[in-house]
Amino acid sequence: MASRRPRSGLYRSSGGGGMRGGRLPPRLFVKIKPLRKRYRGEAADLDSSDTGMKELTQDEIRLKDLMLRIGQGNENEIPRNIESFAPALESDLERHSAFIHGMLLECASNMPQNAAIYACLIAVVAKSKPEFGKSFVDHLSFEIQEYIDSAQTHTTSFRSIVRLACCLHNVKVISEESLFDCIKICIEVARRSPAQASDRTLYSILASLVWLDLLWDTNSERVESIIADCQKLMASRNSFLFLDRLRENNGKKAREDSLERLWRLIKTRKESKRPIVVPTPHVKLKSSFAGLTSLDLKISGENAKKLSQASYIHPIQYPFAMFVKKMDEKATELERVVVSNILSDILDLFKDKPKVVALVLNQLKFQIPYRHLIIESILGSLLEMPRAPNPPPWYGALLYELLRKDGKTYAPLFAMAINSVYVRAGRVDTEVLDRIASYFALHISNFKYQWPWNKWQSVMEMDELDEKRIFVSEILRSCVRLSRLRIYTLPSVFAPIEPPRPSTRYYIDIKLPNDKKGKINEKDPSEEDDDDEEDGKDNDKDEKDEMDVDKNKEKSPSVTFKPMDAFDDLCDLFHDRRKAALITQWLENLSLPSDETNPEIALIPLKLFLSAFLETSKASISHFVNLLARYGPQLRSLITSAKHGAEAVRIVADFHSKDDSRFVIVAGKLMHSAILHPTQVIYWSLLSTDEPLELMRYVRFEVLKEAINRMLHRKSLALSRNLDVDDMGKQRSGTYETVQQEVKKTFIMAFKCFSKSILRLQKAKEAKTKGSEKLLEYTHARLREFGRWFATDIRPFLNDIQKHLDKAAPSFVKEELKNLHTFCQPDDISEVESKGNERKD
């Protein structure tokens, strides 16, 4: 029997009558959570709701399109849309019950701003079809139970499910007693969870309670009981590790984090009005579901899995408001928090689809000014600690789409946000300035580096170590890295802090027995294009004949060996893409000095090969990757000892001494290909300089983090595969215990280097050396960043680190280690160590 169509324009195509606005893309949604098993009701198999696994029928496409568009239109149209769509949904329940269950839950989860709308739709249908209401509540109970049992209550999708449950209680679908029992179970799960997971779960509970009508009833005993339980949990939380507070008023005032702010607003809710920022159709549709029998959620906390800190780490929002309160106009602080929470959920739910996020954000409608909150949420996600959930290009793609759709609205807001970071540069973490500077350079590179640079000219009158000047300097450095050209649109006043044009150079230091000076050849970047043209002409020569001649040559005496001539010949072979076997034979036939007392002679083949390899591949990263794929095994075979590895790192670093960003990429690729060992790169990052500022420069610090991440990856491979393998799957000497010792030694060495730098700066501060106080604060910030970045990895070695530190270690270092100890639960350490013991067995 054909389904009845309601008397409405809902079935018309987009742009016609009925709801306003165009259609959302059919593949808008992501799965809310990969469940361990599928829910199967008494008469419904929800496998059919998995729209990504099979083709949708015409009826399912029609239902999905209507569900996506039911929340569009103004507030007065939404109740009419619900009443007109409910009969169509009822007529399709018999044939598409499973699909309707899944899509309703998916829509409410992926469009948090419409949770109340979908709750009203469910209530209206359940009024005439009680079996539908019962089966949907059973499905919802199953989903919540799965989150609790699998220790996933800290996720954004769980918050969406609890928010829907609160909205269903508002329309009398779910009973009050069962809802509050469910919330109490979630609070108990939060109490037994590690610090970060506990905070996330508690935030989800509080953010969902804001949608509950009963929260604003001052006479509800159950609400007061929940508030009392939350109060106990808030009193026991620790928020010191991953969150450095903004320094305001000379340290007298610290800003609240997102959880503290939401908790304060809920505690003082009696002094403010209820937030109304989204449509609340249940107020006008009370008669449509009057007399509806409330159903119970069937939730149990008996099988709740305990989440260990060793297996969980989640970003925390940095407490930084980029816009002044007057931009909210008459909106209350709680309304601003509710909108920001919805925006953050959307960013998290579609984190792999920036274009979809931009589309959803552009179609949002709230009853308060919210465009500036979109910019604040995007940049707030970029500044989450200890790591941003998405890479910088993701945020660049998202903001580019927003500016492309509505540049007149978002461009001034983005400029205001960046300027707020500039104004408060001295009151935020160094890591915040690093991220904003790097991302901002990437962003304006999409717009030909157009920016009102003149407004920042005042930094040239500031001290060299002033945070604002460093911030602008890092932006200019990042711009030049991206452009690889001088940015002529900059005012000439920035010339003293403008970095030189990025350029790579050939650097080789070969000391022959009769030549005490090394050979250095540095090319002028302006001549690079001419050199490339000449190389193109030389490529027409027949190198095969020359190779045959070289094969028949006898080795010349050591005095005839000329490093620069050999380097040029090797570069020609690389340019011509000669086979790797021919280059290996050319190296074997190389006439080297026969001085056994000079250990540098054995390094000559490596220096020649690596220097020529880098010189040939300097045109772009693509050239480097292609040559690495062709000649990587030969390069790996030349590094036969730790000394060779250290020399290879030095050559790569010297070659990119004027191109920091490329050095980070090249070093990462060489480590990934098992050519450079992570420990050698770590030693270079920590021990190759004694200058505190140079030691903790952004690029050097990025190389350090990349190398430690590669080492930790090797450790996980050795543990999971029961093999000792490197990143390329090649078996290496040693065992899991060897890798574990390398990791331990690295963290000990890192804290020793930090201690050494801090002690030296403290002495300089006591001697009132200029700039020492700023450098000390800078080093403190890097130590905090290092600790929170590798918190879960440092945890098993905290006792060893403390033992190896001198008694004269700075108090700041000891305090940071103490914070890590407090954050670390004893059972978590034993769990990590037990995994190592299992590996031994």
C-alpha angles and dihedrals in degrees: 000000000000116000119253116251119220122238095257143094092249093111094055121104121267115284093031130092127312118043119023124241134039128288122280116237113275092233095051097122135075125203108273094221137344101246122208089230137006123255112246116190127198094275106006134077108204093196086094089065090068094100093180093062101057144017116276120235122234091258092051091049089051093049093047092050091051093048091052093051101039092095095052122103131048125310094265093054097051098073089050091049091052093050092048095046097046095072091051090050092049092052091054097045095091094057103028105029095129093047092049092051092052097043094048091052092044093049093049090048098047097040102047093173089065099048092112091049094054090045089056091048091052091049094050092050092044090054091065097027108041092175089061092054092049094049092046093050089049089052091049091049090052092052094049091046091052091053092050096045093047094046093242098129091116094066127104092236090058089055089054091053094049090046089055090049091054091049090050089055089054089060094044096249094119123043121243096234096052093046094053091044087055092049091049090053089051091050090052090051089051091050091056095044127091119270100270097040089047092053092048093049092047091048090052091052094049094044090052094047090061087069092053116100091207091063089073092052104100092197098059112117093192092056091050090050091053091047090052091052091049090049091058091049093049091050092057100045125112118211102167104099109062098022123071107187123231110263105235128170092007093307096308094115130040122196120241121250120233095268094048091048094050091046092052092051093050093048091052095040091120089067095053137049126257112274113250108183101129132047115280103196094166089077091063096036099053091117092053093065100024111140093022112155112239117231130211128246110229103217129154131183097199096100097039110142117228113233115220121219089231090067100041137062124152132182118259123212115251111235098240123133108199098187131055120247094247089073088067089063108193096349117120123236091250091054089052090051092050092052092046090051092053091048092049090050091053091050090051098043094053099032093137094051113059093169091054090049090053091050093050093046092051091054096049119113125192132172093239132054105281111157092095089050089059091058091044092050093049094049090040089058089051089054098049114133137271092001133000113247091231135035119257094255088062091060090043091055092047096050091043090057092048092050091046091055099040111004095158090062103038102036096068091044092051091049090051091051093051091046091052089057090049093049093050097038091125094055102052135070120278088238090060091055091047093053096044092047093049094045095042091055090050091049098051090044085073089058101045092263093289111166137135092260093167091074090066097050091104090077089076089069093052130090117280091245096046111127094232092053092047089049093053091043091054090049091053091046091051092047092053091047091054097043097039084207135083111270103231094186090075118102113255089240089077092061095103092058098032108111121232120263111280111257136162120221137198109244121177127163109194114164114200123197091254097035118067094182125077124233114252124180119178118177125213108247090224089063096052095095093051090049090052091053091051090048089053090055092048090054089073091070121102102248093175092075091049091051090052090051091049091053091059095047118107119230111275124224117274092253090063094056109111114188095200093051091048090048092052092048091050092048089054090054091051092047090053091049092234117186116276091238091059092051090049090052090048090056092048091053093048113127105233129178112267099226109135092183092064111078090191091072091073090056095055096090091050093046092049096045097045095042093049090044092054093043092053095046098045095101093085143332089260090059089050094050092048093050091045091056090050102042103021096106092052091050091048091052091057093059101076103150144026089261091056090049093052090048091051091053090049092051092050092047094048092047091055097038089124098038109057099169093053090049090058091053096043093047090050092050093048091050091048089053091051091243097114115041114228092231092058091051090048091052090051092049094050106029108030093085138030095201109110095211092045090046093057100036114141096249095044089048091050090053090050092052092046092051094048090048090054091050091049089049090055088051093053091048092051091049098045100042097038086232135100102241136153129226094281095052093254115140115240135190118273136044140257089275089057092055090045090054091049090054091047092049091049095054092045091051091047094054090045090054091049090049092049093051093046093049091051091049092047090056090048090051091051088051088051093239112178114260095006094116093054092047090050092054089047092053091047089055092051091050091052090048092049092049097050093040092058099025098130092044096048092049099086092051101046094108092048092049092052091049093052096047115094120249087244091060113135117270090234092062091048090050092052091050089049090053090051090050092051092049091049115081116216094234090055092058092048089049092055092046092048089056089056090050090050088052090054091051 
